[in-house]
Amino acid sequence: MASSGKQKTTMAKLNRERRVRERRLEKQAKKDARKQASAHQPGPPGDVLIGDGDESIGPDAGEPAVEPVVPAPDARTVDGVARDE
């Protein structure tokens, strides 16, 4: 018995393959949309609130600014270098 040599693809298989291609395209479109949306948005919202004026609104609002504490130089040091007497 001789075969025709070429296998015929059924319509069901063609339809399945078409649906797979369509789902892949939809999935890629969603992925691209998420990437584009995240690129246009600033970072995640933080704890810092932004006020209307020059004053900041945050956990220490209304409190005076704290100056950093610098230790007093030791009497035995000059410019941070220890001196033996």
N, C-alpha and C positions, 0 to 999 in steps of 0.2 A: 504494500500500500504506500503510495507516495503522498508526502505531506506538501502543503502549499509553500513551506519554507519560511513564511513570515507569520508570526503569531499575531492574532488580532487582539487589541486591547478592548475590553468591554466598556460599555458606557458607564457602568457602575464604578469601575476603577478610575476612569477619566474624571467622573464627578467627585470621587473621594480626593483625588490629587488636586483638583481645582479648589475644593474646600480647604485643604491643608495650606495651599498657597495663599488663599485669601486670609485665613487666620494668621499666618505668619506676617503678612503685610499689615494687618490690623494691629498685631502685637508690636511690630516695629514702629508703627505710627504712634502708638501710646507711649512707647519708650522714648521716642524722640520728643514728644510733647512734654513728658515729665522732665527731660533734660533741659529743654528750652525754658520751661517754667522755673526750674530751680536756678538757672543761670541769671534770670532777670530779677529774682527775689534776693534781698539782702539776707545775711545769715539768720540763724534761728533767733527768735526773740530772746533778749537777755533780761536780766533783772534791773537794768538801768532804765529809768524813765526819763524822757526828755520833756522839759517844761517849755512854756511859751516864751519866757524871757531869758535873761542871762543867768538866772539862778538855777541851780541843779536840783533835781528832785531825786532823792535816793534814801538809803538807810540813815545817813548822817545829815540830812537836810536841816538847816537851822542851827547847826553846831559850828563853832569856829574851827578853822583849819588848824591842824596840829602840825607844829614844826618838828622836823626830825631832831632827835636828841643826839648830840655829838659829845662823846666823853671828853672831859677836861684833860689836857695833857698832864702827864705825870711830871712831878718836879725833877725826877731823875732823867727825863728824856728831853731831847732837843730835836724838834722836827721829826718826832716819832722814832728816833734812834736812841737806844738805851745807852747811858753814859755811866761808867763806874767812877766813883769818887775816890 
